[in-house]
């Protein structure tokens, strides 16, 4: 289905239409920040604000969830799976976050599939919002090409008019669909008009303007990252940087592509019933790689830091073909020790350039 | 037979004992599973035949010391509850060598009638089997410990810092507001209650471990204008680090006093 052009009022009506039989979740402003939270109407959402503090990962993969309950019946246990799936319209998801969700889809969808995750995912209608400008200094999505997404959503909004220019009444939004659900909603709602020649010119101008708006922060090309990371395995950057790592795991927990979890069983006072709970885990946490018997395979902070960077820059991409890092910059922002993924990668690239120069 | 449980208080506000009574929804269930045989805040009967003793408060007077030794002899499992029993708590503020006059301010010219010692955690005096830190202790954690004891399961405190709980709750980080929260250094388990209400963590649950302290010193010496000494001073409020001790110094050789 071809693109449709909507003004702001029509866009809000379209979102409300998507949320007619669904719970609405989108960026809600709290002070200077926005968070993905439930709202009653599209008008309550902040479609012009900054990147949300947290990615929408928690919507599909909650920080803590009960997977099943169990009870003792005579000599055996009976288990009851717990499923939580509420039809949801998830609105104004940024391209980098769409790439993060695609990775989660790959990981939780691979056999043995995580039915709870997939059920929530299927019950969610995603309206993405393209980024016209970088959302914050820490972002390096422009380097990774994750500032744009072509699939992984139902509808995509592109704002053809710069919000800082002109009045809101003159605003134009281009709506495209990537799924049948998206196309069907767009045609059923019958809002706006089909794109005309002037709109297509505006789309081209939008794309040109966007291409030059995202600064490059990585000093090497994105497709060299796996090699740069691997060759940096024995660098001293890990020890030097990890000296100030608290091992607090904040970088993991805010990352749209981190999907590790821990399972624990909660048992009632009388021991007759309980629940199996899944909670977020992270490879920077001190006990992440502890195995039965107590051995820790990555006891040193430097080993843990290297592990994370290897996964983000190399291993996930090698295994899945999808970006292990989407360049949202949340890890750098969340680090109270000011450890920067971009700085580490640039340090590795620089060290290797020096090595290369030294040997030639 | 139901386990016989007792609750005692040394030098403290007894708020942790009260936290047990605040488990209102679970209290009947707990009473169905255990016998409470000695609990000053909750009953008049007293028995010294005890399986599990929960003790709040620091060992801060010669009397406290006698009391905790006696409790240790009379129970099988000793659990320290709250910042005072686990770390010494706010009682350790009296160690400040610059203020020898504290006792006189409180007790006037009769200060000598009330001898005190250095405020110490229970573990400095007797063997402690489990600790439930926090000011006050986290009552849900108390309940989890009781569940573990009754079911023969191992109880462990969360091995991670408070930051993990803020992230799971979706809290904005207080460092972004320019505030110096002790969350990265402090043991989780409180559901980040202070940052969740906009206040910095004050480390009432103690350090998560020595490694975080080493990292903290590096972070504050290289990344922030706030001097590390100020961070350490704040860590002293509940005794998360001891007075004067440069916190991660190697243990003194010899061990003589």
Interface residues (C-beta under 8 A of the other chain):
Chain A: X30 X33 X35 X53 X54 X58 X63 X64 X243 X244 X245 X246 X247 X248 X249 X250 X253 X254 X266 X267 X268 X269 X270 X271 X279 X280 X282 X285 X286 X287 X301 X333 X334 X336 X337 X338
Chain B: X26 X29 X30 X32 X33 X144 X146 X147 X150 X151 X153 X159 X160 X161 X163 X164 X167 X168 X169 X170 X172 X173 X175 X176 X181 X183 X184 X185 X209 X211 X212 X214 X215 X216 X218 X219 X222 X223
